Amino acid sequence: MALPPLLTKDDVGYFRAILLALSARKSRVTRTLYAAALLALLVLPTLLFAQCPDSQASSAPPPESQTPDSQDIKPIPVLQTSAGFISTFDGGEPHLGPILTPVLLVPIGQRWLFETRATFESDLTQEPGLSGFHGTLQKEVEYAQLDFIANPYMTVTVGRFLTPFGIYNERLYPVWIRNLATDPLTLPIGVGPSNASTGAMVRGGFRANSKFNINYAAYYSVLSTVSPVDSSRFAGGRVGIFVPKARLEIGGSFQHLLQDDHSNLFGFHLIWQPRALPLDIRAETARSSTGSGYWVESAYRLSRLPFARNEFRRTQLVARMQQFYTGTVPSDSVLPVNTNMFEFGVNYYFRDDFRALTSYGRQFSPEGNANVWTVGITYRLVVPLGNGEVQ
């Protein structure tokens, strides 16, 4: 069975505009490299998929008796809201952190999707001469993007989107997903001043062969100084290899700054869930001119204990070790000194969408060592905004 064309005439014109933006004010060699990189990301899925022995079987539509035709499914908007209240004691100083994060998904036909996420949070502290805790409400549009599903292997995104550098910013950052309440020390590397980009992105995934899949993302961000939708000017990409049998993903990220020192940023990530144990292992490393470092995190569900299984299957033990090293270019978004930190935590899931969490950490730096305690609760709610139907 022949595959559908990867790009239409309109798509070619769209990506030509992206290439012109990427190559602005650059040399001929740089323009050629940008064009070759983006072209490879666009055509590689089709070339590899076409070479697979089972490509015809994979591309065939499902039987009508098992799955209804996609044109007969009516998509509906969905509102998801996550909330949390995290109390942190950093070096003995208490901080109260309420946070509310609504996410709205609005499908437009069968190929278009608008999605946005906003965050409302506050850092309440005790001020000298005043009773109680005081702070200001911080509001941020984390992303507001329009997605076009070009084909099963590629989605085109325009607007404001989470920068796909590494895995934490996109996959693990929400308060109801993360295993520990604190951010990794390397999180600011590669994600810009507000963890988001303003521009265009091409991403997708495909089955390379019977043993592994490949996912990819290529993006370009423009400079924006308008708060709360500020972003830096850069271009980059991420590629991951997922092995379903081993439940293992490894990948790398690259980014080139198109402002300031015009430096390159590199990152690598790993996710592993061994079949023999209820264990999650996650790790990232990042390197830039402003700083570098790594973090390794493990989370273990106590579902294999031979006693009190009903209680312990809801309990999760978490540990994380990380190191950060300052770079040659000062930056307000990263730590000013070399820092080491380890953390241990316990999470208890009352339900899949409601949990309590607590952790203890010790931070070591030339500015002084400090204990970091956290305790809190998180909750997630999903509400369909309409009635879906299959005709």
Buried (B, 14 or more C-beta within 10 A) or exposed (E): EEBEEBBEEEBEEBBEEBBEBBBEEEEEEEBEBBBEBBEEBBEBBBEBBEEBEEBEEEBEEEEEEEEEEEEEBEBBBBBBBBBBBBBBBBEEEEBBBBBBBBBBBBBEEEEEBBBBBBBBBBBBEEEEEEEEBEBEEEEBBBBBBBBBBBBBBBBBBBBBBBBBBBBBBBBBBBBBEBBBBBBBBBBBBBBBBBBBBBBBBBBBBBBBBEEBBBBBBBBBBBBBEEEEBBBBBBBBBBBBBBEEEEEBBBBBBBBBBBEEEEBBBBBBBBBBBEEEEBBBBBBBBBBBBBBBBBBBBBBBBBEEEEEEEEEBBBBBBBBBBBBBBBBEEEBEBBBEEBBBBBBBBBBBBEEEEBBEBBBBBEBBBEEEEBEBBBBBBBBBEEEEEEEEEEE
